[in-house]
Amino acid sequence: MKKFYLVVNPKGGAKKGLEILKKVRPIFENSGAQIDVLETEYAGHAEEYAKKMDYKGYDGFCAIGGDGTMHEVINGMLKREDGQMLPIGLITGGTGNAFMHDLECLDPIESVERIMKGHLRPVDIARVDANGQLFYAFNIIGWGMVTDATSLAEKLRWLGEARYNIGAIYEVIKSKKRISKLIIDNEEIIEDFVFIIACNTIHTGKAMKIAPLAKVDDGKIDIVIVRKASRVQLLKLFPKLFTGEHIDSPLVEYDQIESFSIVPEETSDITIDGELIGQTPINVQLESQKINVLV
């Protein structure tokens, strides 16, 4: 009999965690699997579970949720003192499902069916030293306008999903100066950047194709660099981020790399896997095929 931990947040994301659990539990049970349900009660609880639960005798660590939940599980697992790891199974149920977009699996029932087949897929992980704090990223690492727009959007939650577009447009119009040193392969570039975002997945948030050439297991992280440009140029560029056409723009530099550093003139916030956590300066090193996911 297969045994899995299954983390569910009754109140987070789309607030459908328990409803999804009710639908998928029979699939586990009809396949002869045992699931130990772990309900989260606060932010970071999934990370604590992944870090502290006894892995002996278990075949996987699963979670119902989106990119934020996946981020917590990965960080908890990779920060375990005993170094033990389990394959991770993500059951689609978040507000942002960028990772599952890449795996073409947005249905929670299909997610469980894949988990029960037991097929493993290795996934690259970025090790992020953010001003002395350690984080692991599986999706994105963003700095500059993308982070400032996300921060503003959090203050405009009453606007719904439109708050992200409004936040981005506001930051373009604001035209803030962001002087920073970017180090790639020992080459230093000091410029006024609009934003720098490094992606391990094609999609970001709700299906924005920020890195259309990215693969989760190719040993590379795709970095998208946008330098200072006029407001009109940036506003024209913005819609292309949803289709991936932005990488053909002369405003954009797109590279596939293994490590990079961002050292701004002023300490500033960053976003990791869609969460506003950590500050600059940052040093990022990709660790190839660091974890396994059940797909």
C-alpha positions in Angstrom: 0.0 0.0 0.0 1.3 3.5 -0.9 1.3 6.1 1.7 1.2 9.9 1.2 1.1 13.0 3.3 -1.5 15.4 1.9 -1.4 19.1 2.9 -4.6 21.1 2.5 -5.2 24.8 3.4 -8.9 25.1 4.2 -8.9 28.9 3.9 -6.1 29.8 1.4 -5.9 30.4 -2.3 -9.2 29.9 -4.0 -10.6 28.6 -0.6 -11.6 25.4 -2.2 -9.1 23.1 -0.5 -11.6 21.0 1.5 -13.9 20.8 -1.5 -11.1 19.5 -3.7 -10.1 17.1 -0.9 -13.6 15.6 -0.9 -13.3 15.0 -4.6 -9.9 13.5 -4.7 -9.9 11.4 -1.5 -11.9 8.5 -3.2 -9.3 8.4 -6.0 -6.5 7.7 -3.5 -8.6 5.2 -1.6 -9.9 3.4 -4.6 -6.3 3.0 -5.8 -5.4 1.4 -2.4 -3.4 4.3 -1.1 -3.4 5.7 2.4 -3.4 9.5 2.8 -2.6 11.3 6.1 -4.3 14.7 5.8 -2.4 17.7 7.3 -4.5 20.9 7.6 -2.6 24.1 7.6 -3.7 26.9 10.1 -1.4 29.8 9.1 1.1 31.0 6.5 4.3 28.8 6.6 2.5 25.8 8.1 3.0 23.7 5.0 6.7 24.5 5.1 6.8 23.3 8.8 5.0 20.1 7.9 7.5 19.3 5.1 10.4 20.1 7.3 9.4 18.1 10.4 7.2 15.2 9.5 8.6 11.7 9.6 9.2 10.5 6.0 9.8 6.9 6.9 7.4 4.6 5.1 5.9 7.3 2.9 5.9 7.4 -0.9 5.2 11.0 -1.5 4.4 14.4 0.0 1.4 15.9 -1.7 -0.4 19.2 -1.3 -3.6 20.8 -2.6 -2.8 24.3 -3.7 -0.9 26.5 -6.1 2.5 28.0 -6.5 2.6 29.4 -3.0 1.9 26.0 -1.4 4.5 24.3 -3.7 7.0 26.9 -2.6 6.4 26.2 1.1 6.7 22.4 0.6 9.9 22.6 -1.4 11.5 25.0 1.1 10.5 22.9 4.1 11.8 19.7 2.4 15.2 21.2 1.3 15.8 22.7 4.7 15.4 19.4 6.6 18.2 18.7 9.0 18.2 15.0 8.1 18.4 15.7 4.4 15.5 13.3 3.6 13.3 13.9 0.6 10.1 12.6 -0.9 8.6 13.0 -4.4 6.2 15.9 -4.4 2.7 15.8 -5.8 0.9 19.0 -6.4 -2.9 18.9 -6.7 -4.0 21.9 -8.6 -6.0 24.2 -6.4 -4.5 27.7 -6.1 -5.2 31.1 -7.5 -1.9 31.0 -9.4 -0.9 27.7 -11.0 2.0 28.6 -13.1 3.9 25.3 -12.4 0.9 23.2 -13.3 0.3 25.2 -16.4 3.8 24.1 -17.6 2.9 20.5 -16.8 -0.5 20.9 -18.6 -2.4 19.7 -15.6 -4.9 22.2 -14.3 -7.5 19.6 -13.2 -7.2 18.4 -9.6 -8.6 14.9 -10.4 -6.1 14.5 -13.2 -3.3 15.6 -10.8 -4.2 12.8 -8.4 -4.4 10.3 -11.3 -0.9 11.3 -12.3 0.4 11.0 -8.7 -1.0 7.4 -8.4 0.8 6.4 -11.6 4.0 7.1 -9.8 5.9 8.7 -12.7 8.8 10.9 -11.5 9.9 14.1 -13.2 13.1 15.9 -12.0 12.8 19.6 -11.5 15.6 22.2 -11.2 15.7 24.4 -8.2 17.3 27.9 -7.7 19.2 28.4 -4.5 18.7 32.0 -3.5 20.9 33.9 -1.0 18.9 37.0 -0.4 21.0 39.3 1.8 22.0 36.4 4.0 18.6 34.6 4.0 18.3 31.3 2.2 15.3 30.5 -0.1 14.6 27.9 -2.8 12.7 28.9 -5.9 11.1 26.6 -8.4 9.1 29.2 -10.4 10.5 32.7 -10.5 12.8 35.3 -8.9 11.9 38.8 -9.7 13.3 42.3 -8.9 12.5 45.8 -10.0 9.1 46.9 -11.4 7.7 43.4 -11.2 8.2 43.4 -7.4 7.1 47.0 -6.9 3.9 46.3 -8.9 3.2 43.2 -6.9 3.7 45.1 -3.7 1.2 47.8 -4.8 -1.3 45.2 -6.0 -1.4 43.7 -2.4 -2.7 47.1 -1.3 -5.4 47.1 -4.0 -6.9 43.7 -3.3 -10.4 45.2 -3.4 -9.9 45.6 -7.2 -9.7 41.8 -7.7 -7.4 40.4 -10.3 -7.2 43.7 -12.2 -5.0 45.0 -9.4 -1.9 43.4 -10.9 -2.4 45.1 -14.3 -3.1 48.4 -12.6 0.0 48.0 -10.4 2.2 47.4 -13.4 0.8 50.3 -15.4 1.2 52.6 -12.4 4.9 51.6 -12.0 5.5 52.2 -15.7 4.0 55.7 -15.5 6.0 56.3 -12.3 9.2 55.5 -14.1 11.2 54.9 -11.0 15.0 54.8 -11.3 16.5 51.4 -10.4 20.3 51.5 -10.8 21.8 48.1 -10.1 24.8 45.8 -10.8 23.8 42.6 -12.6 26.5 39.9 -12.6 26.1 37.0 -15.1 29.0 34.6 -15.7 31.4 37.0 -14.0 30.4 39.8 -16.3 29.2 42.9 -14.5 26.6 45.3 -16.0 25.6 48.5 -14.2 22.5 50.1 -15.6 19.1 51.5 -14.9 16.9 48.5 -15.2 13.1 48.3 -15.4 13.1 44.8 -14.1 15.0 41.5 -14.0 13.1 38.2 -13.7 14.6 34.8 -13.7 12.2 31.9 -14.5 12.4 28.1 -14.2 8.9 27.8 -15.7 7.3 29.2 -18.9 4.3 30.7 -17.0 4.1 33.2 -14.2 1.0 33.9 -12.1 -2.1 33.5 -14.2 -0.6 32.1 -17.4 1.7 35.0 -18.3 4.4 33.6 -20.6 7.4 35.4 -19.2 9.9 32.8 -20.2 8.5 30.9 -23.3 11.6 28.9 -23.8 12.0 27.7 -20.2 12.1 24.0 -19.1 11.8 22.8 -15.6 14.6 20.2 -15.9 17.1 21.6 -18.4 19.7 22.8 -15.9 19.2 26.4 -16.9 17.3 29.3 -15.5 15.9 31.8 -18.1 16.6 35.4 -17.3 14.6 38.3 -18.8 16.2 41.7 -18.6 14.5 45.0 -19.4 16.5 48.1 -19.4 15.3 51.7 -19.0 12.9 52.7 -21.8 10.2 55.3 -22.5 6.8 55.0 -20.9 5.2 54.5 -24.3 7.6 51.7 -25.2 7.0 49.9 -21.9 3.2 50.2 -22.2 3.4 48.6 -25.6 5.6 45.9 -24.3 3.4 45.0 -21.4 0.6 43.0 -23.3 3.3 40.9 -25.0 4.3 39.4 -21.6 1.1 37.4 -21.7 1.9 35.8 -25.1 5.7 35.5 -24.9 6.2 37.8 -27.9 8.1 40.2 -25.7 11.3 38.2 -26.1 11.5 39.4 -29.7 11.5 43.1 -28.6 14.7 45.1 -28.8 13.9 46.2 -25.2 14.4 42.7 -23.9 17.5 40.6 -23.3 16.7 36.9 -22.8 19.4 34.4 -21.7 19.6 30.9 -20.3 22.1 30.8 -17.5 23.1 28.9 -14.4 23.9 31.7 -11.9 23.5 35.4 -11.4 23.6 38.2 -8.9 21.7 41.5 -8.5 23.3 44.2 -6.4 21.2 47.4 -6.5 22.4 50.8 -5.2 19.7 50.6 -2.6 18.4 47.5 -0.7 15.1 46.6 -2.2 12.5 43.8 -2.1 12.3 40.8 -4.3 9.6 38.3 -5.2 10.2 34.6 -5.1 7.6 32.2 -6.6 5.1 35.0 -6.5 5.7 35.8 -2.8 7.1 39.1 -1.6 10.0 37.6 0.5 13.6 38.5 0.8 15.7 41.5 -0.1 18.7 42.4 -2.2 21.5 41.8 -2.8 20.8 38.4 -4.1 23.1 35.6 -5.4 21.3 32.8 -7.3 22.7 29.4 -8.3 20.6 26.8 -10.1 20.8 23.3 -8.8 19.9 20.9 -11.6 17.2 18.3 -11.0 17.2 18.9 -7.3 13.7 17.5 -6.5 11.3 15.0 -8.1 7.6 15.6 -8.7 4.9 13.1 -9.3 3.4 13.8 -12.7 
